Amino acid sequence: MAHILNLIVQDGLKEIDLSVKGVRQAVRYVRSSPQRTLKFRECCAHQEVECSKTLCLDVPTRWNSTYLMLETVQNFEKAFDKFHLFDDRFSTHLFTHVCEDENVAGPFVCDDWVNDIYELDSHLKVCLASDDTNLSKMTGKMKEKFKKYLDEPEKMNKMIFIASVLDPHNKLEYVGFALEEMFGEGPGKKLTAEVDAYLNSLFGEYQKIYSKGCYLQPYPSKSTSSDDTSEPYSGNVRTKSVRTKQLLKRQKEDSGSVGAKSELERYIGEGQESLSDDSYDFKILDW
């Protein structure tokens, strides 16, 4: 999934390749020597740029490193606009230094700052209809790559959706809704049924492995923790009866008897966890 995402974003970034290339060359120039770094700091101080971040150079084949580079650089826009006054070689470097593709980056222009990487956080459909021609073109490229890898239901790995089902904020209800939104009602319902069947099949495989394990045996309750010989006869019988009923219930669930619900069925049947402001800090193991 990370590789596919990288391909999608890289295709989108090609639409603003000149801007990214210019940023990359500028950052490389500043970081190439202590003297240049010192001059850049002087420029930042003169332009009253108050940012504690350090310029970082990206690895062009990794979109996340490009994102971090652009995110950092945008804080220093004022400094880069005036840096040629502190270092007369800066502009010459941008005009003459050959990049990886054997072309020169050229100077910064205002459009370079407008091509903001944050726009990639927007939904593809919304971006595609944007009045911003740069953004619309970028999204078109990304949409093509998206279709190639993720827009054919029969080729999609169902495990992707199961991961979402196992988020208690989502469960199967959300996944089914999302699939119908993506592919239409008919194909969406069909794919949802396939995901449900695959999930139950997977659960069944784990159940075969672990249903005989001791952890599935009923835990003794507080009322049964004492030694049998210390309890009255009637209490001992009652305790054994409770244990027997618990064991019967467990066996019915393990065997899939009619009327018994598996742990998976109970999970799916319960309501979704409500979304809140702290949902992004949600810890599944604590839940």
PAPAMI-360273 format. One record per residue (C-alpha): residue in three letters; x, y, z. Coordinates in steps of 0.05 Angstrom, whole numbers, plus 5000, padded with zeros to 4 digits. Last residue first. Layout:
  resn     u     v     w
   ALA     X     Y     Z
...
//
This chain:
  resn     u     v     w
   TRP  4799  4987  5474
   ASP  4868  4993  5506
   LEU  4895  4949  5450
   ILE  4862  4991  5397
   LYS  4891  5057  5421
   PHE  4853  5118  5396
   ASP  4896  5181  5393
   TYR  4864  5201  5326
   SER  4796  5191  5359
   ASP  4811  5246  5410
   ASP  4764  5297  5379
   SER  4708  5246  5377
   LEU  4682  5191  5332
   SER  4632  5143  5362
   GLU  4650  5070  5368
   GLN  4608  5030  5319
   GLY  4548  4991  5344
   GLU  4552  4918  5362
   GLY  4534  4866  5310
   ILE  4603  4863  5279
   TYR  4636  4849  5346
   ARG  4583  4799  5366
   GLU  4591  4763  5300
   LEU  4667  4762  5308
   GLU  4662  4734  5379
   SER  4618  4679  5352
   LYS  4543  4680  5361
   ALA  4503  4620  5384
   GLY  4431  4612  5360
   VAL  4446  4552  5317
   SER  4511  4519  5337
   GLY  4576  4547  5309
   SER  4620  4493  5341
   ASP  4661  4543  5381
   GLU  4599  4581  5403
   LYS  4563  4518  5425
   GLN  4625  4494  5461
   ARG  4630  4559  5499
   LYS  4558  4557  5520
   LEU  4565  4485  5544
   LEU  4627  4503  5583
   GLN  4591  4560  5617
   LYS  4532  4515  5633
   THR  4578  4463  5663
   ARG  4614  4515  5705
   VAL  4549  4542  5731
   SER  4525  4472  5749
   LYS  4592  4456  5783
   THR  4584  4517  5827
   ARG  4511  4499  5844
   VAL  4533  4430  5864
   ASN  4588  4457  5909
   GLY  4540  4508  5940
   SER  4491  4452  5958
   TYR  4547  4411  5990
   PRO  4571  4469  6033
   GLU  4638  4497  6011
   SER  4707  4482  6041
   THR  4716  4417  6003
   ASP  4707  4452  5936
   ASP  4766  4499  5948
   SER  4748  4571  5942
   SER  4751  4609  5875
   THR  4681  4590  5853
   SER  4643  4652  5878
   LYS  4697  4698  5851
   SER  4687  4669  5781
   PRO  4729  4614  5752
   TYR  4751  4629  5680
   PRO  4715  4590  5627
   GLN  4762  4552  5581
   LEU  4782  4592  5520
   TYR  4851  4607  5548
   CYS  4864  4533  5551
   GLY  4871  4527  5477
   LYS  4826  4480  5438
   SER  4792  4538  5401
   TYR  4860  4566  5382
   ILE  4878  4535  5315
   LYS  4809  4520  5289
   GLN  4785  4589  5311
   TYR  4842  4622  5273
   GLU  4819  4589  5209
   GLY  4747  4606  5223
   PHE  4764  4680  5232
   LEU  4796  4679  5163
   SER  4734  4648  5133
   ASN  4690  4698  5169
   LEU  4732  4756  5142
   TYR  4732  4726  5071
   ALA  4656  4719  5072
   ASP  4647  4791  5097
   VAL  4696  4818  5045
   GLU  4660  4780  4990
   ALA  4593  4806  5014
   THR  4622  4877  5014
   LEU  4648  4866  4943
   LYS  4579  4846  4919
   LYS  4546  4905  4954
   GLY  4596  4953  4923
   PRO  4588  4923  4853
   GLY  4513  4935  4856
   GLU  4511  5002  4894
   GLY  4567  5038  4856
   PHE  4642  5028  4856
   MET  4670  5080  4904
   GLU  4608  5101  4942
   GLU  4585  5028  4947
   LEU  4653  5009  4974
   ALA  4651  5065  5026
   PHE  4582  5044  5051
   GLY  4604  4971  5058
   VAL  4667  4991  5095
   TYR  4627  5035  5143
   GLU  4578  4980  5160
   LEU  4632  4927  5164
   LYS  4666  4958  5224
   ASN  4687  5032  5222
   HIS  4699  5063  5290
   PRO  4715  4994  5318
   ASP  4774  4989  5269
   LEU  4775  4915  5252
   VAL  4732  4929  5191
   SER  4787  4974  5165
   ALA  4839  4920  5169
   ILE  4789  4874  5136
   PHE  4785  4922  5078
   ILE  4859  4918  5061
   MET  4857  4842  5072
   LYS  4809  4837  5014
   ASN  4867  4848  4965
   MET  4839  4884  4905
   LYS  4841  4852  4836
   GLU  4766  4838  4830
   PRO  4750  4908  4854
   GLU  4788  4945  4799
   ASP  4799  5017  4821
   LEU  4859  5008  4867
   TYR  4922  4998  4826
   LYS  4909  5026  4757
   LYS  4852  5070  4779
   PHE  4895  5105  4831
   LYS  4950  5116  4779
   GLU  4900  5150  4733
   LYS  4872  5190  4791
   MET  4941  5215  4810
   LYS  4953  5242  4740
   GLY  4885  5276  4741
   THR  4900  5303  4810
   MET  4961  5340  4785
   LYS  4923  5370  4727
   SER  4868  5395  4773
   LEU  4918  5424  4822
   ASN  4955  5463  4768
   THR  4889  5485  4737
   ASP  4863  5513  4803
   ASP  4788  5516  4789
   SER  4782  5450  4826
   ALA  4739  5394  4799
   LEU  4795  5342  4803
   CYS  4813  5367  4872
   VAL  4744  5348  4899
   LYS  4747  5280  4868
   LEU  4817  5266  4892
   HIS  4802  5284  4964
   SER  4847  5337  4994
   ASP  4912  5320  5030
   LEU  4951  5331  4965
   GLU  4936  5405  4971
   TYR  4985  5407  5029
   ILE  5042  5402  4979
   ASP  5034  5475  4961
   ASN  5045  5496  4889
   VAL  5034  5569  4908
   TRP  5106  5576  4932
   ASP  5134  5556  4865
   ASP  5083  5600  4830
   CYS  5117  5661  4860
   VAL  5182  5648  4822
   PHE  5247  5615  4846
   PRO  5304  5616  4797
   GLY  5323  5561  4747
   ALA  5322  5486  4760
   VAL  5373  5466  4708
   ASN  5365  5403  4666
   GLU  5406  5339  4666
   ASP  5349  5299  4699
   GLU  5389  5294  4764
   CYS  5398  5370  4764
   VAL  5450  5412  4728
   HIS  5474  5475  4765
   THR  5473  5537  4720
   PHE  5413  5580  4736
   LEU  5402  5557  4807
   HIS  5476  5563  4823
   THR  5480  5633  4793
   SER  5422  5654  4837
   PHE  5459  5631  4900
   ARG  5528  5657  4882
   ASP  5513  5728  4905
   ASP  5501  5704  4976
   PHE  5470  5753  5024
   LEU  5430  5792  4972
   HIS  5414  5726  4936
   PHE  5381  5703  5001
   LYS  5325  5754  4995
   ASP  5267  5711  4968
   PHE  5297  5650  5003
   ALA  5290  5684  5071
   LYS  5218  5706  5060
   GLU  5198  5635  5039
   PHE  5231  5603  5099
   ASN  5170  5569  5130
   GLN  5153  5540  5061
   VAL  5219  5502  5064
   THR  5198  5457  5121
   GLU  5135  5430  5089
   LEU  5171  5424  5022
   MET  5226  5381  5051
   LEU  5178  5340  5093
   TYR  5134  5326  5032
   THR  5195  5307  4990
   SER  5215  5258  5045
   ASN  5145  5229  5043
   TRP  5147  5224  4967
   ARG  5207  5178  4966
   THR  5240  5173  4898
   PRO  5268  5244  4902
   VAL  5304  5231  4969
   ASP  5294  5298  5003
   LEU  5340  5350  5031
   CYS  5324  5378  5100
   LEU  5324  5451  5122
   THR  5324  5455  5198
   LYS  5263  5474  5238
   SER  5266  5526  5293
   CYS  5227  5578  5253
   GLU  5227  5652  5267
   VAL  5239  5687  5201
   GLU  5253  5760  5218
   GLN  5278  5776  5148
   HIS  5346  5798  5176
   ALA  5348  5736  5222
   CYS  5332  5690  5165
   CYS  5386  5723  5121
   GLU  5437  5713  5176
   ARG  5416  5641  5181
   PHE  5425  5633  5106
   LYS  5495  5663  5112
   LEU  5512  5611  5165
   THR  5486  5554  5123
   ARG  5528  5579  5064
   GLN  5591  5580  5107
   PRO  5576  5512  5136
   SER  5575  5481  5066
   SER  5528  5443  5020
   ARG  5465  5454  5062
   VAL  5446  5521  5030
   TYR  5459  5495  4959
   ARG  5421  5430  4970
   VAL  5361  5469  4997
   ALA  5360  5514  4936
   GLN  5368  5456  4888
   ARG  5310  5417  4920
   VAL  5265  5478  4921
   GLY  5277  5490  4847
   LYS  5265  5417  4830
   VAL  5199  5418  4869
   SER  5176  5479  4829
   LEU  5198  5449  4763
   ASP  5164  5383  4779
   ILE  5096  5414  4792
   GLU  5058  5366  4747
   LYS  5108  5311  4762
   LEU  5085  5315  4834
   GLY  5020  5280  4817
   ASP  5055  5220  4787
   GLN  5100  5216  4848
   VAL  5038  5218  4893
   ILE  5006  5158  4860
   LEU  5071  5118  4856
   ASN  5085  5131  4930
   LEU  5014  5110  4949
   ILE  5024  5045  4912
   HIS  5089  5032  4949
   ALA  5057  5048  5016
   MET  5000  5000  5000
//
